[in-house]
Amino acid sequence: MQRISWWGHCKSGLSRWALVGAVAAGFTFSGCATPVYLAKLGWGQAGIILHTKPNDAVLDDPAVDPSVKEKIGLVLEAKAYGEEKIGLAETSNFLGFYQVQGPCLLYVVSACPKDRLESHHWWFPITGKVTTKGFFRHDDALREKRKLEGKGLDVFVQGAQAYSTLGWFKDPVFSTMLAQDRAVLVNVVIHELTHATVFFKDQLDFNEQIAHFVGCQGAVDFSGVRFGPGSPDQERAEGIMDDGILFARFMRSVCRRLSDLYTQPLPLTFKLEERENIFREVKQEFERLREQFRTDFYLGFEDVRLNNAVILAMARYVANIEQIQKIYEALEKDLRKTVAFFKQLEKENVSDPEGYLSTWLGERCSGEGGSRHHDEE
């Protein structure tokens, strides 16, 4: 199988791709960010705006590879499907094309203490508390990595192929997106449009989990309509969804074992030694798990040097996917109703959305009544 690393770890060589994050936090104005950091982000975003070409110009250019034109067409189809059938926000995103120079569009830094699974965070006025920080230059990301490591933190640097500015700018089709197969490309498009539709402040990980589920299920639904039920594209999309469930369970087990270790009243040196043993065992367990995967989507885990920041980054997208899937099933497996459900929660400023979901599902299962949200579109 083709090796694709979902999280796209960045070290001496970059993995082929990362299934994006909402790194929009890096593109909002922050009173606590340094002027240099903001200037570099502004310069990078300005360059993207300046060098983005209208899709029509790309599609009419005889020098452009036909496969690129085909993928741009697919992006526009997926965008229309997401807006019309799933109820995603109608935006001006993906109406232009930007050629990325290099293997990644963006480099995303996350960090974590060595003795607990608690994400280091930054704060931005629009997005609130976030657990990732984006950089256009790899050198800048590595500089931030060294700075955080100097504070005694575990750090992880990922490469991303797309990002959402949450409607602040018109996000183009990035050339890095088009390197993916059709099922994954549709997933990415719907994922990013979901970020422009639903966004809970101070809940970056939860936002990613919603977008991840909607992207995966949306790709399944779209592929069935566009390429036919049971088509290779739909089977690919379904396989990615199923593999996400397996990987989520695996990562929850890993997090439990590490948390159990870190909560014990033991010396830090002992905890650090023991966690290395857990990391080795986890790698061995993944080798057995990979035989159950239907796709190559999550392969690459075995190649990453593990630390707490890596574990949290890998769990970020899938940690809550089964709970969100249960919401989807409770809403008659209607993705449009599911998106409307989360939009309503955002509108009502639910402060603990994960806790709300648990209560909502518990009430339905116990027969005590549901929530008014399930009827809303």
Secondary structure, 3 states (H helix, E strand, C coil): CCCCCCECEECCCECCCECCCCCHHHHCCCCCCCHHHHHHHHHHHHHHHHHCEEHHHHHCCCCCCHHHHHHHHHHHHHHHHHHHHHCCCCCCCCCEEECCCCCCCEEEEEEEECCCCCCCCEEECCCEEECCEEECCHHHHHHHHHHHHHCCEEEEEEEECCCCCCCCCCCCEEHHHHHCCHHHHHHHHHHHHHHCCCCCCCCHHHHHHHHHHHHHHHHHHHHHHHHCCCCHHHHHHHHHHHHHHHHHHHHHHHHHHHHHHHCCCCCHHHHHHHHHHHHHHHHHHHHHHHHHCCCCCCCCHHHCCCCHHHHHHHHHCCCCHHHHHHHHHHCCCCHHHHHHHHHHHHHCCCCCHHHHHHHHHHHHHHCCCCCHHHHCC
